[in-house]
Amino acid sequence: MLEDIKLHNFKSHSASHLKFDGSRLNALVGPNSAGKTSVLQATYFLSRLGNSQFDEVFAYESSPDFFAAVGQNNLSVIGSGFWGRGQNRKNWEVSYTFQYNDKINKWEPEASWKMGNNGNQHRGWFETLENAPHPIPTALKHSVHLKLVATNLAQAAYSSKTTPRVEFDGSGLAPTLDYLRDEVPDNFELLQEQLKRIVPGVKKVGLRRATVTVNRSRLIEVDGRSISYEESQKVTGQEVVLDMNTGQRIPAHCVSEGTILALGLLTVLLHPKQPNLLLLDDVEQGLHPKAQRALISVFKEIIEENSTLQIIFSTHSPYIVDELKPSQIHVLNNRESGFTHTKRLDEHPDIEWAKQTLTTGEFWDAEGEDWVLDGEIDG
């Protein structure tokens, strides 16, 4: 489990430290552009180094200028946590760092790990944390970062993978559900039951065959040279359909955004290859307040049944915050200069009074985020 994460010069985070409370369910709240998504992104980069090299994780960010704080020539992200319980507990710390080398005009990455007093550092674009001792790779590598898009979830899709999965943006839902229905029917039934709790209008989740256009890379030889090109083919895939209280076999693109987004989240959580760490952007999208509360209740139940699962998400909803304790809420804010500051809601000076008088959501809604900046100095 991840216990804390430190961001130094990562986008707006000049020196942010988030300490998680052990509940394995934590929310990031704050105004737009306060740095919530940056926390999720930085954490996901760290987790991916558990089974990938720098050049793969940062394939589209080989020059970290875009996520290094403005004017800074170094950045780092440090995560610490533990694996196992009781006498089997093992504490670990991992990090990645980028330092700008003026001599060669390039950023140089470094990965490091520590277990107890023993640690190691490796520099270079081909380095990874995969070779760190157990349990570091195991604790890190099964992580998922999602920013689901309803239109992608609703699209008919095809997968040639033995075990399909929902992608970052929501693509691939239909073949993943088809896999669950055929290979893990108990999970598929549980998924339907939990979706009905969140969206009572749903009666049944189904699938039907659909024609899908896929692009395949091909090679041809021209004058002794190999030239690649893409070829479009029509194949038979699947499309999600739902029986609702308003009708049967309704295509996914015709149901509400909140319904299809909830279905996508549950599909990820009930996949047999469930992540250890699930990072979610804007978890309440399209959901009625009652559905938002039901979603968090479902999250709690799934976490209770899966001792290695941890969920960190961003939200703007007081209804979702209402379902959590103040220690589970991380409040982010920034000044006009753009530096992010963060504190847990249970660090508010009036928290003891608030617990006797207000719900968590009411307290956050009343106090907002300005208190996070009190007494802070930018830099």
Secondary structure, 3 states (H helix, E strand, C coil): CEEEEEEECECCECCEEEECCCCCEEEEECCCCCCHHHHHHHHHHHHHCCCCCHHHHCCCCCCHHHCECCCCCEEEEEEEEEECCHHHCEEEEEEEEEEEECCCCEEEEEEEEEECCEEEEEECCCCCCCCCCCCHHHHHHCEEEECCCHHHHHCCECCCCCCCCCCCCCCCHHHHHHHHHHHCHHHHHHHHHHHHHHCCCEEEEEEEEEEEEEEEEEEEEECCEEEEEEEEEEEEEEEEEEEECCEEEEEHHHCCHHHHHHHHHHHHHCCCCCCCEEEECCCCCCCCHHHHHHHHHHHHHHHHHCCCCEEEEECCCHHHHHCCCHHHEEEEEECCCCCEEEEEHHHCCCHHHHHHHCCHHHHHHHHCCHHHHCCCCCC
